[in-house]
Structure formats: C-alpha cells, structure tokens
Amino acid sequence: MAGKPPEDPGHVLSWLYERGEETVGQVLGDLFARPGVTDGLAKVVQRAAKTKGRVDKNLEVMLHLLNVPSRADYHKLLVKMEHLQGSLVNLSMKLDRLLATQERKPKKPKS
C-alpha cells in the first residue's frame, strides 16, 4: 500500500517526504493531538532546561577551581572597565576646561 507508512523507522522520514507537506502536517497534527505526546514533550523540554542549568553551574564551579574566569566574571570586568572609561572621559573633559580657563586668564608679571 502506498498510503500506509512503512514499519521500518528508517524509511518513515522518506515516506513522509514523498507524501508532501499536507500529509506531514496531518501526521504532526495527529501526533500532537494526543495528550501523552504533548505532556511527554513538555517534560523533556523541562528536564533539558534543568539539566542545562546544572551543567552551567557545575562548569562555572570547575572554572572557578581552575582559576579561569567565567562568563559572569568577564561581564563584571567589562562593566567595571566601561565605568572606568566613563570616569576617564569625565576627567579628561574637566581637565580640558581647566586648561582652557587658564589660557584665557592673562598671566601676571612677577616684579
């Protein structure tokens, strides 16, 4: 039968591809209409997010033990550098103003 999917899982994708977009949409619609599938998929996504959080935390601890900066450390350093750069720009502007006012004032001759 041409309309029935093959039993071999390796050929299922090729069978769906041959059937076209409409059939694939219908199969996915039927699949996601089942409550067990959507609940299972939600649990898989939830577990994956939790696992990623654990891996990130463990990696950060490992980097800390090896004295290698983590992404958070890098971000903190970047924020401090940007703040320092802003302070340096402000200091430079104040110095320029101070020099400009000194140049405008006539120098008093010493007697």
ABEGO torsion letter per residue (X at the ends): XAABBBABAAAAAAAAAAAEAAAAAAAAAAAAABAAAAAAAAAAAAAAAAAAAAAAAAAAAAAAAAGBBBAAAAAAAAAAAAAAAAAAAAAAAAAAAAAAAAAABBBBBBX
